[in-house]
Amino acid sequence: MVIFDCDGVLVDGEYLSTCIMAREARKYGWNITDEQANKMFTGGELAKIRDRIAQESGATLPDDWDMHVQNLIVSMMKTDAQTVDGAEDMLKATLSLGLPVRIGSNSSMAEMEAKFSSTGLDQMLDEERIHSGRDLNMPKPRPDLYLYAAEQDNIPAGNCIVLEDSNAGVEAARLAGMACVLLRDLDKPAPEWPGLYRIGHLSEFVPLLRRIMSRQKREAA
């Protein structure tokens, strides 16, 4: 099975989302830039980001802050979401291999519905194969979300490969006992994890899958 993260892997919405969080942080007195917020908040869960903003600003954030920010993100994604370069072709090619595919993201289902419908990726993805770490209370870097996705098709964790772009997602895959491909510019730092695959562009993912599948067939023979 292939399990995809959403933001930064299929939809290029992470920076826009963290800019909203940065704006919120500045509203409460933490003078953080959009760039700093992107580095700090990417891949994080809203509850922990809320706590960090409260800690840094000394302000008390409302109990419904998470939902408030989620609603801001959903509204923005309905109009501004774009696919990551090469995402549509990569997804089509992955599906053509006949492998089961699922999505595992810390984003809420409402966010992902907005992102996928806005970009047209909903035409290739079945809703029942999309899973939200936020809505299921299984946020990364905990492994639960990825293990849950695999269990839905009764596929062992060792037979799954995850495509991620965040350190939290890589850690979740590692803890789940799954192989992981990190999508990140090759000149940028990455977690130290033996066996972690790295690609700099989505066009490299399916050829990598084919090589892995070919090697498995040879080993089985």
CYANA upper distance limits for C-alpha pairs under 8 A (distance plus 0.5 A):
  1 MET  CA     99 LEU  CA      6.28
  1 MET  CA    100 PRO  CA      5.48
  1 MET  CA    101 VAL  CA      6.34
  1 MET  CA    102 ARG  CA      8.21
  1 MET  CA    150 ALA  CA      7.92
  1 MET  CA    155 ILE  CA      7.76
  1 MET  CA    159 ASN  CA      7.01
  1 MET  CA    160 CYS  CA      5.20
  1 MET  CA    161 ILE  CA      6.86
  2 VAL  CA     99 LEU  CA      7.43
  2 VAL  CA    100 PRO  CA      6.91
  2 VAL  CA    101 VAL  CA      5.45
  2 VAL  CA    102 ARG  CA      7.01
  2 VAL  CA    160 CYS  CA      6.36
  2 VAL  CA    161 ILE  CA      5.59
  2 VAL  CA    162 VAL  CA      6.34
  2 VAL  CA    163 LEU  CA      8.04
  3 ILE  CA    101 VAL  CA      6.32
  3 ILE  CA    102 ARG  CA      5.36
  3 ILE  CA    103 ILE  CA      5.95
  3 ILE  CA    104 GLY  CA      6.96
  3 ILE  CA    146 TYR  CA      7.99
  3 ILE  CA    149 ALA  CA      8.25
  3 ILE  CA    160 CYS  CA      7.70
  3 ILE  CA    161 ILE  CA      6.79
  3 ILE  CA    162 VAL  CA      5.25
  3 ILE  CA    163 LEU  CA      6.90
  4 PHE  CA      9 VAL  CA      7.69
  4 PHE  CA     10 LEU  CA      8.28
  4 PHE  CA    101 VAL  CA      8.12
  4 PHE  CA    102 ARG  CA      6.85
  4 PHE  CA    103 ILE  CA      5.28
  4 PHE  CA    104 GLY  CA      6.54
  4 PHE  CA    105 SER  CA      8.34
  4 PHE  CA    162 VAL  CA      6.36
  4 PHE  CA    163 LEU  CA      5.54
  4 PHE  CA    164 GLU  CA      7.21
  5 ASP  CA      9 VAL  CA      6.48
  5 ASP  CA     10 LEU  CA      7.78
  5 ASP  CA    103 ILE  CA      6.36
  5 ASP  CA    104 GLY  CA      5.77
  5 ASP  CA    105 SER  CA      5.62
  5 ASP  CA    162 VAL  CA      8.12
  5 ASP  CA    163 LEU  CA      6.73
  5 ASP  CA    164 GLU  CA      6.00
  5 ASP  CA    165 ASP  CA      8.19
  5 ASP  CA    169 GLY  CA      8.19
  6 CYS  CA     10 LEU  CA      5.63
  6 CYS  CA     11 VAL  CA      6.42
  6 CYS  CA    103 ILE  CA      7.31
  6 CYS  CA    104 GLY  CA      7.61
  6 CYS  CA    105 SER  CA      6.12
  6 CYS  CA    107 SER  CA      8.35
  6 CYS  CA    112 MET  CA      8.23
  7 ASP  CA     11 VAL  CA      5.53
  7 ASP  CA     12 ASP  CA      6.37
  7 ASP  CA     13 GLY  CA      6.21
  7 ASP  CA     14 GLU  CA      5.97
  7 ASP  CA    105 SER  CA      8.11
  8 GLY  CA     12 ASP  CA      5.58
  8 GLY  CA     13 GLY  CA      7.23
  8 GLY  CA     14 GLU  CA      6.59
  8 GLY  CA     84 VAL  CA      7.12
  8 GLY  CA    164 GLU  CA      8.42
  8 GLY  CA    165 ASP  CA      6.58
  9 VAL  CA     84 VAL  CA      6.81
  9 VAL  CA     87 ALA  CA      7.85
  9 VAL  CA    163 LEU  CA      7.76
  9 VAL  CA    164 GLU  CA      6.97
  9 VAL  CA    165 ASP  CA      6.87
  9 VAL  CA    183 LEU  CA      7.65
 10 LEU  CA     83 THR  CA      6.27
 10 LEU  CA     84 VAL  CA      5.87
 10 LEU  CA     87 ALA  CA      5.86
 10 LEU  CA     88 GLU  CA      8.40
 11 VAL  CA     81 ALA  CA      7.35
 11 VAL  CA     82 GLN  CA      6.31
 11 VAL  CA     83 THR  CA      4.79
 11 VAL  CA     84 VAL  CA      5.65
 11 VAL  CA     87 ALA  CA      8.26
 11 VAL  CA    115 LYS  CA      7.40
 11 VAL  CA    116 PHE  CA      8.26
 11 VAL  CA    119 THR  CA      8.40
 12 ASP  CA     81 ALA  CA      7.16
 12 ASP  CA     82 GLN  CA      5.98
 12 ASP  CA     83 THR  CA      5.87
 12 ASP  CA     84 VAL  CA      5.41
 13 GLY  CA     17 SER  CA      6.64
 13 GLY  CA     77 MET  CA      7.94
 13 GLY  CA     81 ALA  CA      6.38
 13 GLY  CA     82 GLN  CA      7.47
 14 GLU  CA     18 THR  CA      6.66
 14 GLU  CA     38 ASN  CA      8.15
 14 GLU  CA     42 THR  CA      7.06
 15 TYR  CA     19 CYS  CA      6.62
 15 TYR  CA     38 ASN  CA      6.41
 15 TYR  CA     42 THR  CA      8.30
 16 LEU  CA     20 ILE  CA      7.12
 17 SER  CA     21 MET  CA      7.08
 17 SER  CA     73 ILE  CA      6.51
 18 THR  CA     22 ALA  CA      6.57
 18 THR  CA     34 ASP  CA      7.56
 18 THR  CA     37 ALA  CA      6.40
 18 THR  CA     38 ASN  CA      5.77
 18 THR  CA     41 PHE  CA      6.85
 18 THR  CA     42 THR  CA      7.35
 19 CYS  CA     23 ARG  CA      6.67
 19 CYS  CA     34 ASP  CA      5.65
 19 CYS  CA     37 ALA  CA      7.40
 19 CYS  CA     38 ASN  CA      7.55
 20 ILE  CA     24 GLU  CA      6.77
 20 ILE  CA     69 VAL  CA      7.99
 20 ILE  CA     72 LEU  CA      8.09
 20 ILE  CA     73 ILE  CA      7.87
 21 MET  CA     25 ALA  CA      6.64
 21 MET  CA     37 ALA  CA      7.77
 21 MET  CA     69 VAL  CA      7.78
 22 ALA  CA     26 ARG  CA      6.71
 22 ALA  CA     32 ILE  CA      6.79
 22 ALA  CA     33 THR  CA      7.04
 22 ALA  CA     34 ASP  CA      6.12
 22 ALA  CA     37 ALA  CA      6.10
 23 ARG  CA     27 LYS  CA      6.72
 23 ARG  CA     34 ASP  CA      8.27
 24 GLU  CA     28 TYR  CA      7.07
 25 ALA  CA     29 GLY  CA      6.95
 25 ALA  CA     30 TRP  CA      5.77
 25 ALA  CA     31 ASN  CA      7.68
 25 ALA  CA     32 ILE  CA      7.51
 25 ALA  CA     53 ILE  CA      6.30
 25 ALA  CA     57 SER  CA      8.17
 26 ARG  CA     30 TRP  CA      5.30
 26 ARG  CA     31 ASN  CA      5.63
 26 ARG  CA     32 ILE  CA      6.92
 28 TYR  CA     53 ILE  CA      8.33
 28 TYR  CA     57 SER  CA      6.80
 28 TYR  CA     59 ALA  CA      6.75
 28 TYR  CA     61 LEU  CA      8.46
 29 GLY  CA     57 SER  CA      5.73
 29 GLY  CA     59 ALA  CA      8.04
 30 TRP  CA     53 ILE  CA      7.48
 30 TRP  CA     56 GLU  CA      6.69
 30 TRP  CA     57 SER  CA      5.34
 32 ILE  CA     36 GLN  CA      6.81
 32 ILE  CA     37 ALA  CA      7.10
 33 THR  CA     37 ALA  CA      6.71
 34 ASP  CA     38 ASN  CA      6.67
 35 GLU  CA     39 LYS  CA      6.99
 36 GLN  CA     40 MET  CA      6.64
 37 ALA  CA     41 PHE  CA      6.06
 37 ALA  CA     42 THR  CA      8.26
 38 ASN  CA     42 THR  CA      6.03
 41 PHE  CA     49 ILE  CA      7.29
 42 THR  CA    166 SER  CA      7.44
 43 GLY  CA    106 ASN  CA      7.75
 43 GLY  CA    140 LYS  CA      8.41
 43 GLY  CA    166 SER  CA      6.16
 43 GLY  CA    167 ASN  CA      7.97
 43 GLY  CA    168 ALA  CA      6.55
 43 GLY  CA    169 GLY  CA      7.62
 44 GLY  CA     48 LYS  CA      7.68
 44 GLY  CA     49 ILE  CA      7.41
 44 GLY  CA    106 ASN  CA      8.08
 44 GLY  CA    140 LYS  CA      8.18
 44 GLY  CA    168 ALA  CA      7.74
 45 GLU  CA     49 ILE  CA      6.88
 45 GLU  CA    106 ASN  CA      7.07
 45 GLU  CA    134 ARG  CA      7.97
 45 GLU  CA    139 PRO  CA      7.14
 45 GLU  CA    140 LYS  CA      8.26
 46 LEU  CA     50 ARG  CA      6.46
 46 LEU  CA     66 ASP  CA      6.30
 47 ALA  CA     51 ASP  CA      6.86
 47 ALA  CA     66 ASP  CA      7.01
 48 LYS  CA     52 ARG  CA      6.69
 49 ILE  CA     53 ILE  CA      6.70
 50 ARG  CA     54 ALA  CA      6.72
 50 ARG  CA     61 LEU  CA      7.77
 50 ARG  CA     65 TRP  CA      7.87
 50 ARG  CA     66 ASP  CA      7.72
 51 ASP  CA     55 GLN  CA      6.61
 52 ARG  CA     56 GLU  CA      6.60
 53 ILE  CA     57 SER  CA      6.37
 53 ILE  CA     58 GLY  CA      8.49
 53 ILE  CA     59 ALA  CA      8.44
 54 ALA  CA     58 GLY  CA      5.90
 54 ALA  CA     59 ALA  CA      5.69
 54 ALA  CA     60 THR  CA      6.40
 54 ALA  CA     61 LEU  CA      6.89
 55 GLN  CA     59 ALA  CA      7.97
 61 LEU  CA     65 TRP  CA      7.00
 64 ASP  CA     68 HIS  CA      6.68
 65 TRP  CA     69 VAL  CA      6.67
 66 ASP  CA     70 GLN  CA      6.61
 67 MET  CA     71 ASN  CA      6.57
 68 HIS  CA     72 LEU  CA      6.91
 69 VAL  CA     73 ILE  CA      6.72
 70 GLN  CA     74 VAL  CA      6.64
 70 GLN  CA    108 SER  CA      8.27
 70 GLN  CA    111 GLU  CA      7.81
 71 ASN  CA     75 SER  CA      6.67
 72 LEU  CA     76 MET  CA      6.76
 73 ILE  CA     77 MET  CA      6.56
 73 ILE  CA    111 GLU  CA      7.37
 74 VAL  CA     78 LYS  CA      6.82
 74 VAL  CA    110 ALA  CA      7.16
 74 VAL  CA    111 GLU  CA      5.40
 74 VAL  CA    114 ALA  CA      6.59
 74 VAL  CA    115 LYS  CA      8.39
 75 SER  CA     79 THR  CA      7.88
 75 SER  CA    114 ALA  CA      8.42
 76 MET  CA     80 ASP  CA      6.30
 76 MET  CA     81 ALA  CA      7.99
 77 MET  CA     81 ALA  CA      5.22
 77 MET  CA    111 GLU  CA      7.73
 77 MET  CA    114 ALA  CA      6.22
 77 MET  CA    115 LYS  CA      5.93
 77 MET  CA    118 SER  CA      7.61
 78 LYS  CA    114 ALA  CA      5.51
 78 LYS  CA    115 LYS  CA      6.90
 78 LYS  CA    117 SER  CA      8.16
 78 LYS  CA    118 SER  CA      6.04
 79 THR  CA    118 SER  CA      7.04
 80 ASP  CA    118 SER  CA      8.31
 81 ALA  CA    115 LYS  CA      6.19
 81 ALA  CA    118 SER  CA      6.76
 81 ALA  CA    119 THR  CA      6.96
 82 GLN  CA    115 LYS  CA      8.28
 82 GLN  CA    118 SER  CA      8.15
 82 GLN  CA    119 THR  CA      6.30
 83 THR  CA     87 ALA  CA      6.66
 83 THR  CA     88 GLU  CA      8.03
 83 THR  CA    119 THR  CA      6.71
 85 ASP  CA    201 HIS  CA      8.46
 85 ASP  CA    202 LEU  CA      7.79
 86 GLY  CA     90 MET  CA      6.53
 86 GLY  CA    201 HIS  CA      8.30
 86 GLY  CA    202 LEU  CA      6.24
 86 GLY  CA    203 SER  CA      6.81
 87 ALA  CA     91 LEU  CA      6.50
 87 ALA  CA    202 LEU  CA      7.04
 88 GLU  CA     92 LYS  CA      6.72
 88 GLU  CA    121 LEU  CA      7.64
 89 ASP  CA     93 ALA  CA      6.64
 90 MET  CA     94 THR  CA      6.58
 90 MET  CA    202 LEU  CA      6.92
 90 MET  CA    203 SER  CA      6.90
 90 MET  CA    205 PHE  CA      7.76
 90 MET  CA    206 VAL  CA      7.17
 91 LEU  CA     95 LEU  CA      6.71
 91 LEU  CA    124 MET  CA      8.49
 92 LYS  CA     96 SER  CA      6.70
 92 LYS  CA    124 MET  CA      8.27
 93 ALA  CA     97 LEU  CA      7.18
 93 ALA  CA    206 VAL  CA      7.21
 94 THR  CA     98 GLY  CA      7.95
 94 THR  CA     99 LEU  CA      7.55
 94 THR  CA    206 VAL  CA      6.66
 95 LEU  CA     99 LEU  CA      6.68
 95 LEU  CA    100 PRO  CA      7.94
 95 LEU  CA    101 VAL  CA      7.78
101 VAL  CA    129 ARG  CA      7.87
102 ARG  CA    129 ARG  CA      5.46
102 ARG  CA    130 ILE  CA      6.38
102 ARG  CA    131 HIS  CA      8.18
102 ARG  CA    149 ALA  CA      7.22
103 ILE  CA    129 ARG  CA      6.86
103 ILE  CA    130 ILE  CA      5.15
103 ILE  CA    131 HIS  CA      6.33
103 ILE  CA    149 ALA  CA      8.33
104 GLY  CA    130 ILE  CA      6.94
104 GLY  CA    131 HIS  CA      5.51
104 GLY  CA    132 SER  CA      6.60
104 GLY  CA    133 GLY  CA      7.46
104 GLY  CA    145 LEU  CA      6.92
104 GLY  CA    146 TYR  CA      6.86
104 GLY  CA    149 ALA  CA      7.61
105 SER  CA    131 HIS  CA      7.01
105 SER  CA    132 SER  CA      5.78
105 SER  CA    133 GLY  CA      6.26
106 ASN  CA    132 SER  CA      6.14
106 ASN  CA    133 GLY  CA      4.92
106 ASN  CA    134 ARG  CA      5.88
106 ASN  CA    139 PRO  CA      6.11
106 ASN  CA    140 LYS  CA      7.07
107 SER  CA    111 GLU  CA      6.59
107 SER  CA    112 MET  CA      7.03
107 SER  CA    132 SER  CA      6.37
107 SER  CA    133 GLY  CA      7.23
107 SER  CA    134 ARG  CA      6.64
108 SER  CA    112 MET  CA      6.87
108 SER  CA    132 SER  CA      5.82
108 SER  CA    133 GLY  CA      7.66
108 SER  CA    134 ARG  CA      5.91
108 SER  CA    135 ASP  CA      6.30
109 MET  CA    113 GLU  CA      6.47
109 MET  CA    130 ILE  CA      8.42
109 MET  CA    131 HIS  CA      7.79
109 MET  CA    132 SER  CA      6.23
109 MET  CA    135 ASP  CA      7.47
110 ALA  CA    114 ALA  CA      6.82
111 GLU  CA    115 LYS  CA      6.70
112 MET  CA    116 PHE  CA      6.36
113 GLU  CA    117 SER  CA      6.41
113 GLU  CA    122 ASP  CA      8.20
114 ALA  CA    118 SER  CA      6.40
115 LYS  CA    119 THR  CA      6.72
116 PHE  CA    120 GLY  CA      6.25
116 PHE  CA    121 LEU  CA      5.33
116 PHE  CA    122 ASP  CA      5.38
117 SER  CA    121 LEU  CA      6.93
117 SER  CA    122 ASP  CA      5.85
121 LEU  CA    125 LEU  CA      7.01
122 ASP  CA    126 ASP  CA      7.68
122 ASP  CA    127 GLU  CA      8.40
125 LEU  CA    129 ARG  CA      7.73
125 LEU  CA    130 ILE  CA      8.22
126 ASP  CA    130 ILE  CA      7.56
129 ARG  CA    149 ALA  CA      8.39
131 HIS  CA    136 LEU  CA      8.26
131 HIS  CA    145 LEU  CA      8.02
131 HIS  CA    149 ALA  CA      7.67
132 SER  CA    136 LEU  CA      6.50
132 SER  CA    138 MET  CA      8.33
132 SER  CA    145 LEU  CA      8.19
133 GLY  CA    137 ASN  CA      6.11
133 GLY  CA    138 MET  CA      4.97
133 GLY  CA    139 PRO  CA      4.90
133 GLY  CA    140 LYS  CA      7.44
133 GLY  CA    145 LEU  CA      6.36
134 ARG  CA    138 MET  CA      6.84
134 ARG  CA    139 PRO  CA      6.30
136 LEU  CA    145 LEU  CA      8.39
138 MET  CA    142 ARG  CA      7.22
138 MET  CA    143 PRO  CA      8.32
138 MET  CA    144 ASP  CA      6.13
138 MET  CA    145 LEU  CA      5.82
139 PRO  CA    144 ASP  CA      8.18
139 PRO  CA    145 LEU  CA      7.34
140 LYS  CA    144 ASP  CA      8.30
140 LYS  CA    145 LEU  CA      7.69
140 LYS  CA    168 ALA  CA      6.32
140 LYS  CA    169 GLY  CA      6.43
140 LYS  CA    171 GLU  CA      8.29
140 LYS  CA    172 ALA  CA      6.10
141 PRO  CA    168 ALA  CA      5.07
141 PRO  CA    169 GLY  CA      6.29
141 PRO  CA    170 VAL  CA      8.17
141 PRO  CA    171 GLU  CA      6.02
141 PRO  CA    172 ALA  CA      4.90
142 ARG  CA    171 GLU  CA      8.17
142 ARG  CA    172 ALA  CA      5.70
142 ARG  CA    175 LEU  CA      7.85
143 PRO  CA    147 LEU  CA      6.78
143 PRO  CA    171 GLU  CA      8.29
143 PRO  CA    172 ALA  CA      4.83
143 PRO  CA    173 ALA  CA      6.74
143 PRO  CA    174 ARG  CA      8.29
143 PRO  CA    175 LEU  CA      6.01
143 PRO  CA    176 ALA  CA      5.38
144 ASP  CA    148 TYR  CA      6.42
144 ASP  CA    172 ALA  CA      8.34
144 ASP  CA    176 ALA  CA      7.87
145 LEU  CA    149 ALA  CA      6.79
146 TYR  CA    150 ALA  CA      6.85
146 TYR  CA    172 ALA  CA      7.87
146 TYR  CA    173 ALA  CA      7.41
146 TYR  CA    176 ALA  CA      7.29
147 LEU  CA    151 GLU  CA      6.66
147 LEU  CA    157 ALA  CA      7.15
147 LEU  CA    176 ALA  CA      6.73
148 TYR  CA    152 GLN  CA      6.99
149 ALA  CA    153 ASP  CA      7.97
150 ALA  CA    154 ASN  CA      6.69
150 ALA  CA    155 ILE  CA      5.75
150 ALA  CA    156 PRO  CA      7.18
150 ALA  CA    157 ALA  CA      6.96
150 ALA  CA    160 CYS  CA      7.86
151 GLU  CA    155 ILE  CA      6.51
151 GLU  CA    156 PRO  CA      7.98
155 ILE  CA    159 ASN  CA      7.11
155 ILE  CA    160 CYS  CA      7.99
156 PRO  CA    160 CYS  CA      7.61
157 ALA  CA    176 ALA  CA      7.12
157 ALA  CA    177 GLY  CA      6.41
157 ALA  CA    178 MET  CA      5.95
158 GLY  CA    177 GLY  CA      6.54
158 GLY  CA    178 MET  CA      5.81
158 GLY  CA    179 ALA  CA      7.70
159 ASN  CA    178 MET  CA      7.70
160 CYS  CA    178 MET  CA      6.03
160 CYS  CA    179 ALA  CA      6.89
161 ILE  CA    178 MET  CA      6.31
161 ILE  CA    179 ALA  CA      5.14
161 ILE  CA    180 CYS  CA      5.89
161 ILE  CA    181 VAL  CA      7.80
162 VAL  CA    173 ALA  CA      7.14
162 VAL  CA    178 MET  CA      7.46
162 VAL  CA    179 ALA  CA      6.73
162 VAL  CA    180 CYS  CA      5.10
162 VAL  CA    181 VAL  CA      6.56
163 LEU  CA    180 CYS  CA      6.43
163 LEU  CA    181 VAL  CA      5.36
163 LEU  CA    182 LEU  CA      6.59
163 LEU  CA    183 LEU  CA      7.52
164 GLU  CA    169 GLY  CA      6.36
164 GLU  CA    170 VAL  CA      6.80
164 GLU  CA    180 CYS  CA      7.63
164 GLU  CA    181 VAL  CA      6.72
164 GLU  CA    182 LEU  CA      5.58
164 GLU  CA    183 LEU  CA      6.51
165 ASP  CA    169 GLY  CA      7.56
165 ASP  CA    170 VAL  CA      8.08
165 ASP  CA    182 LEU  CA      5.87
165 ASP  CA    183 LEU  CA      5.40
165 ASP  CA    184 ARG  CA      6.60
166 SER  CA    170 VAL  CA      6.83
166 SER  CA    182 LEU  CA      8.23
167 ASN  CA    171 GLU  CA      6.64
167 ASN  CA    190 ALA  CA      8.04
167 ASN  CA    191 PRO  CA      7.18
168 ALA  CA    172 ALA  CA      6.75
169 GLY  CA    173 ALA  CA      6.79
170 VAL  CA    174 ARG  CA      6.69
170 VAL  CA    180 CYS  CA      7.16
170 VAL  CA    182 LEU  CA      7.75
170 VAL  CA    191 PRO  CA      8.32
171 GLU  CA    175 LEU  CA      6.61
172 ALA  CA    176 ALA  CA      6.62
173 ALA  CA    177 GLY  CA      6.81
173 ALA  CA    178 MET  CA      5.74
173 ALA  CA    179 ALA  CA      7.35
173 ALA  CA    180 CYS  CA      6.80
174 ARG  CA    178 MET  CA      6.40
174 ARG  CA    179 ALA  CA      7.69
174 ARG  CA    180 CYS  CA      7.95
179 ALA  CA    195 GLY  CA      8.26
179 ALA  CA    196 LEU  CA      7.62
180 CYS  CA    196 LEU  CA      6.29
180 CYS  CA    197 TYR  CA      6.80
181 VAL  CA    196 LEU  CA      6.71
181 VAL  CA    197 TYR  CA      5.07
181 VAL  CA    198 ARG  CA      6.00
181 VAL  CA    199 ILE  CA      7.59
182 LEU  CA    196 LEU  CA      7.72
182 LEU  CA    197 TYR  CA      6.62
182 LEU  CA    198 ARG  CA      5.30
182 LEU  CA    199 ILE  CA      6.74
183 LEU  CA    198 ARG  CA      6.66
183 LEU  CA    199 ILE  CA      5.63
183 LEU  CA    200 GLY  CA      6.19
183 LEU  CA    201 HIS  CA      7.15
183 LEU  CA    202 LEU  CA      7.77
184 ARG  CA    188 LYS  CA      7.52
184 ARG  CA    198 ARG  CA      7.68
184 ARG  CA    199 ILE  CA      6.88
184 ARG  CA    200 GLY  CA      5.66
184 ARG  CA    201 HIS  CA      8.01
185 ASP  CA    199 ILE  CA      7.93
185 ASP  CA    200 GLY  CA      5.22
185 ASP  CA    201 HIS  CA      8.22
186 LEU  CA    198 ARG  CA      7.98
186 LEU  CA    199 ILE  CA      7.60
186 LEU  CA    200 GLY  CA      6.18
199 ILE  CA    204 GLU  CA      6.72
199 ILE  CA    205 PHE  CA      7.54
200 GLY  CA    204 GLU  CA      7.99
201 HIS  CA    205 PHE  CA      8.12
203 SER  CA    207 PRO  CA      8.31
204 GLU  CA    208 LEU  CA      6.81
205 PHE  CA    209 LEU  CA      6.78
206 VAL  CA    210 ARG  CA      6.66
207 PRO  CA    211 ARG  CA      6.79
208 LEU  CA    212 ILE  CA      6.78
209 LEU  CA    213 MET  CA      6.61
210 ARG  CA    214 SER  CA      6.50
211 ARG  CA    215 ARG  CA      6.61
212 ILE  CA    216 GLN  CA      6.72
213 MET  CA    217 LYS  CA      6.80
214 SER  CA    218 ARG  CA      6.86
215 ARG  CA    219 GLU  CA      6.69
216 GLN  CA    220 ALA  CA      6.58
217 LYS  CA    221 ALA  CA      6.69
